[in-house]
Amino acid sequence: MKALIAEDDSISRRMLEAFLVKWGYEVLAVSDGEEAWGILQGNDAPRLAILDWMMPGRDGIDICRSVRQRKGRAYIYIILLTARGQKEDIVAGLEAGADDYVTKPFDPYELRARLRAGRRIVELQEQLLQAREALRDQASRDPLTGLWNHGTILAILRKEVARASREHTPFAVAMADIDRFKIINDTYGHPAGDAVLCETSRRLRGALRTYDSLGRYGGDEFLAVVPGCDAEGAARFAESFRARIDRKAVETPDGMIPITLSLGVAALDNLQGMRAETVVRIADAALYRAKIAGRNCVSLATPQDIEKELSKNLQLGEEPDPDDLLIDLPTPHPPI
């Protein structure tokens, strides 16, 4: 573990550094508070810090306060090194944000024990953060396919629509639907249908760029968010999706089942004033056209699709709150 030593006395600093290196720490040693504060602001700042109370530039107490005022950064365990042993001094240091203290002249065995305690706390916090991130990711994923769930993919869509609108860049979404999925469920059973959904998701993930997003929109529908894609690029993207599924049989508990995919694509050059809800409806209209055309194909939204949805928005009058959008979108046509 990396540790910072901030001590203006050169002899004491060298002794501390020698002990910490011997105990297996990666050490950064500085002689004043300003340099220490600069290191602690870095993205790869040490998680353990031994700060002298009195230093040139900024003293240890001042650095403690500044570190604790920061939000959203990894926790730094701070040990104050001080010649002040009065109870009120110790209380002042702890209230400023120090986690522990060692009085000068320091005892190496005591310091080592206090560093071990700090290391345990830092490692425990890291484990808790990892567990929290794992739970957060789990809450954002569809439990069956592992793709982004309905709420998360729509939140990603809102963010990317806002970005494309602000930066005046092309943007596309693709709505994909497994053809005749209801018949698969009715004929082979839901375990087979689940296997089809999982294998379809696995294949589609392989076609994504690093900055694309794919979610399970609901049932057997998938929503792909494709930033920076014009109509030609979006059509190629959707075709790569279709080709990965095209009649390639899926192994299920009830045998091999060939499947196909239909896709509707909304590719837009100008998103000024357009809601994420509107983009989804445009892609959905194109998907419906792909189904009517015989399935297992890609359909691009037409200017008429775009104009029709924009006209709907004008007729609705006042726009709803953006946070209320895309929660339960009605389907404008019966499923196919």
Salt bridges, closest charged atoms under 4 A:
GLU7 OE1 - LYS104 NZ 3.05
ASP44 OD2 - LYS2 NZ 2.84
ASP52 OD1 - LYS104 NZ 3.14
ASP62 OD2 - ARG58 NE 2.82
ASP99 OD2 - ARG68 NH2 2.69
ASP100 OD1 - ARG114 NH1 2.66
GLU110 OE2 - ARG114 NE 2.95
GLU123 OE2 - ARG119 NE 3.20
GLU126 OE1 - ARG47 NH1 2.94
GLU133 OE2 - ARG132 NH2 3.97
GLU133 OE2 - ARG136 NH1 3.11
ASP137 OD1 - ARG141 NE 3.33
ASP142 OD2 - ARG216 NH1 3.34
GLU160 OE1 - ARG163 NE 3.14
ASP177 OD1 - LYS291 NZ 2.50
ASP179 OD1 - LYS291 NZ 2.76
ASP186 OD2 - LYS182 NZ 2.88
GLU199 OE2 - ARG202 NH2 2.67
GLU199 OE2 - ARG203 NE 2.94
ASP212 OD1 - ARG209 NH2 2.67
GLU232 OE2 - ARG236 NH1 3.26
GLU239 OE2 - ARG242 NH2 2.60
ASP246 OD2 - ARG242 NH1 3.34
ASP246 OD1 - ARG247 NH1 3.24
GLU277 OE1 - ARG275 NH2 2.53
GLU277 OE2 - ARG281 NH2 3.73
ASP284 OD2 - HIS333 NE2 3.51
ASP305 OD1 - ARG289 NH2 2.71
GLU309 OE2 - LYS312 NZ 3.46
GLU319 OE1 - ARG275 NE 2.85
